[in-house]
Amino acid sequence: MKRQVVLDTETTGLEVGQGHRIIEIGCVELVNRRLTGRHFHQYIQPERAIDSGALAVHGITPEFLADKPTFDRIVKDFLAFIEGAELIIHNAPFDVGFIDAELKRFDPKHPRTSVLCSITDTLTLARAKHPGQRNSLDALCQRYHVDNASRTLHGALLDAEILADVFLLMTGGQTSLGLHDEQSEEGTDGIKTKRIRRVKADRKPLPVIAPTPHETERHENRLDLIATHSGGTVLWREH
């Protein structure tokens, strides 16, 4: 059984070296390249201010986070969800750097994320597959026809769900086909979040429709014309 966890975070700012913190973690689980429906999602009280630039990206305010747990209160549940899995992350050094910093604050001797999990960076994969092109998550959604129209603001769980679709398509196609239907859910924290519901496709075999005599005659006439212009070779008549 191959277990993968697609992960995304939102933070108070861009530079972990400046003491910025994680304020949201979103993860979705894949087993044997199939979405299981299991996920981990948590807002976190960062105990510091949020940069205005970061606030403009994710829209998560200090007021909303005021009653949320600190990282040390959610770390055991988070590690239980990701440990031993392959983490799938877009621009992995960014998210992993923040996670490692939080783990170090929690316990200076705690193992780094790369010890607990293997890590795959989808940005690195995309750059190798599409050199010289834009490879942001939004750009990949356009390239692989993944609908992210509802994403006016970033959110860790929604981005993780979208990245799961992109990753499966980018690495050989999704093995469990489904229809995407957006719905709004209100969680226990009182915030409404756009979610993607995946419904397993139940596809009936396509019907086989025999040609009419008139259609068959026209087809043979076309093959005769091709034979005239190709020296008698018609591939369709060789099978």
C-alpha positions, 0 to 999 in steps of 0.5 A: 500500500502506497500512502501519500499526503498532499499538504499545504500551509498558510503562514503569517509571512514569507520568511521563516527566518524572520520568525513567521509562523504557520496559521493553517495546515491542510492535508488530504490522503491518497492511498494507491493514488486514490483519494480516500476522503481522509483529511487533516485541517487545522487553523493555528494561533501563531502568537504573532502579527500577520503581514499585510501581504500575507493577509491579502493572499489568504484572508485569515485575520488575527481576530479569527485566529484568536481562539485557535490552538497553538501548534504545540496543542495540535502537533501530535495529531498532525504528526500522526496523520503524516508520519510514514507517508510521502508528502506531496507539496508544491514548493516543498522547501517553503512549507517544510521549512516552516514545519521544521521551525515549528517542530524545533520550537516544540522540541529542539531535539525533534526529528525534521520532517524529512526524517519522518516522511519522504517528500516530493516537490510538485514544483520541481516535477512541473519545472522538469516536465514544462521547462520555461513555462509558468508552473504556479499551482494556478498555471498548472490548473489551467494546463491540466484543466483542473477547475479552481474557479472558486479559489478567490483566496488561498486556503490550505485545505482547498489548495491541497485538494486542488494540488492532489488533482494536479499531481495525479494528472501530472504524474500519469492520470488519476486512477479513480475518476470522479466528478467535481462538485463544489459545496460550501461547508461550515466547520466547527470553527465557524468559517465557511470553506469551499470544498470539493466533493469527489463522486466516483464515476459510474460510466456505462459502456459506449454503444456500438452503432453500425453504419447504414448501407449508405454510410458504408457505400460512401466510406468505400468510395472514399477508400477507393479515392485514397487508393487511386492517389496512393498507388493502391495502398489503403491502410484501413483495408489492411486490418 
